[in-house]
Every structure is written in C-alpha cells, then in structure tokens.
Amino acid sequence: MKRAFALCCLGVCAVFSGAAAAAQAPSSNPAGPVPPAIKAAKKIFISNAGSDSGLFPQPFTGDPNRPYTEFYNDLKASGQYQLVSDPAQADLVLELRLFAPNGPSNPNKVNGASDPLPMLRLVVYDRATHYVLWAITESVEAAVGQKNHDHTLDKAIEEAVTDFESVGGTAPAAP
C-alpha cells in the first residue's frame, strides 16, 4: 500500500513539474498573418494627416509638414516602393500623423513641463477597399533641448519606415 501511494505521489509530482515547465516555456504562438496586399504592394501613396498644434516650431524645428516630408523622403530613398502622387494609382495608402493628446502646454522642457508624449502614427489602408490593413505607432522619446527633440523625432520617423518595410517583407536597399 505504501509503495502504491509512493508511486502515485511520484506520478502526481511528475505531472505538476511537467505543467510547471510548460508554463515557464516561451510561447510558441506564430505571428498573425500580414495581409497579402501589404506584401504585394509596389506603388504607395503617402497621405499627410498633419501634426497636432503646438508641436512646431517648439519643441520641434520646422513646420507641421516635417514628419510627412521626412517620412516620404526616407521611404523614397529606400527604393523599395514606387511613390505615386495620386492615391488612385497606388496599391496602398499610408496615412501619417504626428499627435500629442492636447498638444504640449509648455515647450520649455527645462522647467519640467509634464506634457504628453508625442507619437507618430502610420495607418496602412488598402486603396481598393479603404480598409485599415495595419497600423504602426512610434513614440517620440522625451528630450531636453531642441536638438534632442529633433533627434528623437527623426528617430521615430526612421523607425516607422523600418517597421513598415519589415511588415511588408522588403529588405533594406543595398548600399
């Protein structure tokens, strides 16, 4: 009887230790599928959804079109897509917007303003159906000083381009 009890306990321990090991194992869920329209896209139209007020000329230099212009130029320089000037000619429409809820109330970060963190939002639409296929949000890191603010905005724009190209499965252009 004692032996049967000991074997039963060993069996229970084995089950629980196997369950514990399985619970600690990393998830092996495959990534969700990328819509085929994104992978097949060759022609892209980039829509400028603008920037919230209060972000230019401080804390960022330039004007509210700066994120659009830099994103457009970075994607064009990658050579992965043909950028078109008419959405009717495009496979995908990318909508780019720089936003900060309520906009900054004090552009002088040296005084410790507790402004919201600006974010860059890229929404990918299927041109034919107008459905959202994908969305990417990049936070613009907090910074002190205008040069640092500009650097963090540039970095967020570069990351949005890289993220989009990664979703589309396009490799970076060769140097």
N, C-alpha and C positions, 0 to 999 in steps of 0.2 A: 504494500500500500504506500509506504514511504517512497519507494522507487517510482511508482506511477505518479505520485504527487510531484516529485523532483523533476521528472521528465515533462510533466505538464507545465511546471513553472519555467523550465528551460524553453519550452515551446512558446509560452507567452512572452518571455523576455526577448526571444528572437524576433517575434512579430513586432513588439514595441520598438526594439532597436532598429529593425528594418524600416519601420514607419518614420522614426526619428531621422534616420539617414536620408530617406526620401524627402522629408520636409526640409532638410538642410541643403539638398542638391539644388543647383541653379535651375531656373525654369527653362524648359526646352521648347516653349511655345514658339512656333515660327512667326516671323513678322507678317503682318497683314499684307494683302496684295496691293501693289501700286496699280492704279487704273491704267489700262493699256494705252489710252490716249496720251498720257504723260510720256510713256516710254517711246511712243511712235512719233511724237511731235518733232517737227523740223522748223516750222515757222511760228514765231511768237510775237504777239503784240503786248507791249507793256503799258498799262494804264496807270496814270498818276492820280492816286486817290488823295493826294495832298498831305499836309502836315498840320497838326493842331497849332492853334495860335499860341504865341508866347515862347516858341522854341527858337525863333530866329529874330534878330541877329545874336541873341544870347539865350541860352548857353552855347548854341552852335553858330558858327560863322556861315555866311552865305544867305540864301533865301529859302523859303519853304519848298522850292523845287529841287534843292540839293540832293536829298535822298534818291529821288527818281532819276536825276541826271547821272549820279554816281552808279546806281544800280544798272541803269541802261548801258553805260559805258563799260562797266565791269563784265556784264553778260555778253556784250558785243565783242569785247577783247578776248573772251574765252574761245570764241569761234565755234561753239557747239551748236548754235542755233542761228537761223536767219531771222533778224528782227525786221518786222514789217510795220509800216506806218498806218495801216488800215486794219481794224480788227476782222473785217470780212475776209481778209487774205490769210488769217492766222489759223493754226491748229489749236493753239491755247491762248488764253488771255490771262496775263499776270497783272494783278492789281496790287500796287504797293502803297502803303500808308505809314507815316510816322505819327504816332499818337502818344499822348500822355494824359491820363484822366485829369480833367480840369485844367491842364496846362500848368506850367511852373508859375508860382506866385512870386518868386524871388530868384532871379537868375544869378545872384551873387552867392555861390556855394560856400565861400569862405566864412560867411556868417552863419552857416549851419542850417540853411533852408531845408525844410522837410518836404520837398516837392516830390510828386510821383515820379517813378522811374519811366522814362520814355521807352517805347517799344516800337520795333519795326515789324509790320505785319504784311506778309506776302500771301495773297489768296490766288490759287490757280483755278481758273474756270475752263471748262470745255466750251470752245467757241460755238460749236454747233448746237449744244443743248442748253447752255448757260448755267449748268450745274457746277457747284463747287466740287472740284476733284481732290484738292489738297490745300492745306494752309500751313504756313511756317511763321512762327513768331520768334524774333530775336530781341532780347532785352539789350538796351543800351546801358552799359555799366555806368555807375555813378563815378563822378570825377571831380577834381578840383582844378579850376583854371580852364580857360577857353581852349588852349591847345590840347589838353587832356580830354575835354568834352568832344572836340572834333575827332580826336583819335578813336574814342570809343564808338562814335557814330560810324566812322569809316570801317571799323572792325565789324560792327553789326551788319553793315551793308555787305561786306565781303563774305561773312558767314551765311547771310541769306542767299547769296549767289551760289556758294558752295553747297548749301543744303538743298537748294533747288536742283542743281546739277546731280547731286547724289541720288535724289529721289528719281530723277529721270534716267539714271544709269549712264550718264555721259561721263567719259573720262576727261580730266583736265587736258587742255591743249598742250602739245609738246613745245618746249622752249625753243 
